[in-house]
Amino acid sequence: MSEIAKTPAPPYYAVIFTNLRTEGDHGYEAMAERMVELGATMPGFLGIESVRDGLGITISYWESEEAIRNWHQQAEHKLAQQKGYETWYQSFKLRVCKVERDYGFEKGRQ
């Protein structure tokens, strides 16, 4: 991802997924792209930001905790989670946060 997610005015929720990968791709990149596509179709999805430089950090934004639960239980996402445990991740941490305030800056915009 190479842009900042355009989120609505708070409150909304953020799911922060921080991870260390194992060696090799083993289908990871294709699945990661598919999960972004699939997540964007889920009710309550607001956006996503992701970076990897050794440590991977992906933040997805959601309207509600219910939307997050529904995403977590989505069948294809469940398969990706299992593959993560078995093959792709050395370790990970998932955090769910309520965003109560946000602000930003964009050069050239007032």
C-alpha positions as CSV (number, residue, x, y, z in Angstrom):
1,M,0.0,0.0,0.0
2,S,1.3,3.4,-0.7
3,E,-1.4,5.8,0.5
4,I,-3.0,6.8,3.7
5,A,-6.4,5.3,4.2
6,K,-9.3,7.9,4.0
7,T,-11.2,7.2,7.1
8,P,-14.4,9.0,8.3
9,A,-14.7,11.1,11.4
10,P,-14.2,9.1,14.6
11,P,-15.2,7.0,16.3
12,Y,-14.2,3.9,14.3
13,Y,-12.0,0.9,15.0
14,A,-8.5,0.0,13.9
15,V,-7.1,-3.6,13.8
16,I,-3.3,-3.5,14.0
17,F,-1.6,-6.6,12.8
18,T,2.2,-6.7,13.5
19,N,4.2,-9.7,12.3
20,L,7.5,-11.3,11.6
21,R,7.5,-13.6,8.5
22,T,9.2,-16.9,8.0
23,E,11.6,-17.3,5.0
24,G,10.2,-17.6,1.5
25,D,6.9,-16.5,-0.1
26,H,5.0,-19.8,-0.1
27,G,2.0,-18.0,-1.7
28,Y,2.0,-15.2,0.9
29,E,1.9,-12.2,-1.5
30,A,-0.9,-13.6,-3.6
31,M,-3.0,-14.3,-0.5
32,A,-2.2,-10.9,1.0
33,E,-3.5,-9.2,-2.1
34,R,-6.6,-11.4,-2.1
35,M,-7.3,-10.6,1.6
36,V,-7.1,-6.8,0.8
37,E,-9.6,-7.3,-2.1
38,L,-11.9,-9.5,0.0
39,G,-11.7,-7.3,3.1
40,A,-12.7,-4.3,1.0
41,T,-16.0,-6.1,0.1
42,M,-16.9,-6.7,3.8
43,P,-19.7,-4.5,5.4
44,G,-18.1,-2.0,7.7
45,F,-14.6,-2.0,6.0
46,L,-13.2,1.6,5.9
47,G,-9.6,1.2,4.6
48,I,-6.2,-0.4,5.0
49,E,-2.6,0.6,5.3
50,S,0.3,-1.8,5.2
51,V,4.2,-1.7,5.3
52,R,6.9,-4.3,5.4
53,D,10.5,-3.6,6.2
54,G,11.5,-6.8,8.0
55,L,8.7,-6.1,10.5
56,G,5.2,-6.1,8.8
57,I,2.5,-3.8,10.0
58,T,-1.0,-3.8,8.6
59,I,-3.8,-1.6,10.0
60,S,-7.3,-2.1,8.8
61,Y,-10.1,0.3,9.7
62,W,-13.7,-0.7,10.5
63,E,-17.0,0.9,11.4
64,S,-17.7,-1.4,14.4
65,E,-16.5,-4.3,16.5
66,E,-19.2,-6.4,14.9
67,A,-17.7,-5.7,11.4
68,I,-14.3,-6.8,12.8
69,R,-15.8,-10.0,14.2
70,N,-17.5,-10.8,10.9
71,W,-14.2,-10.3,9.0
72,H,-12.4,-12.5,11.5
73,Q,-15.0,-15.3,10.9
74,Q,-15.1,-14.9,7.1
75,A,-14.4,-18.4,5.6
76,E,-11.6,-17.5,3.1
77,H,-10.0,-15.3,5.8
78,K,-10.1,-18.2,8.2
79,L,-8.1,-20.3,5.7
80,A,-5.5,-17.5,5.4
81,Q,-5.2,-17.3,9.2
82,Q,-4.5,-21.1,9.3
83,K,-1.9,-20.8,6.6
84,G,-0.3,-18.0,8.6
85,Y,0.0,-20.1,11.7
86,E,1.4,-23.1,9.7
87,T,3.6,-21.4,7.2
88,W,3.9,-17.6,6.9
89,Y,4.5,-16.2,10.4
90,Q,7.3,-16.6,12.9
91,S,5.3,-14.5,15.3
92,F,2.5,-11.9,15.3
93,K,0.5,-9.6,17.5
94,L,-3.1,-8.4,16.8
95,R,-4.5,-5.3,18.5
96,V,-8.0,-3.9,18.3
97,C,-8.4,-0.2,19.1
98,K,-11.2,2.3,19.1
99,V,-10.1,5.5,17.3
100,E,-11.6,8.4,19.2
101,R,-9.6,11.2,17.6
102,D,-7.6,11.7,14.4
103,Y,-6.1,14.6,12.6
104,G,-3.6,15.0,9.7
105,F,-1.8,17.1,7.3
106,E,-1.5,17.1,3.5
107,K,1.0,19.4,1.8
108,G,-0.7,21.9,-0.4
109,R,-4.1,21.6,1.3
110,Q,-5.5,23.9,4.0
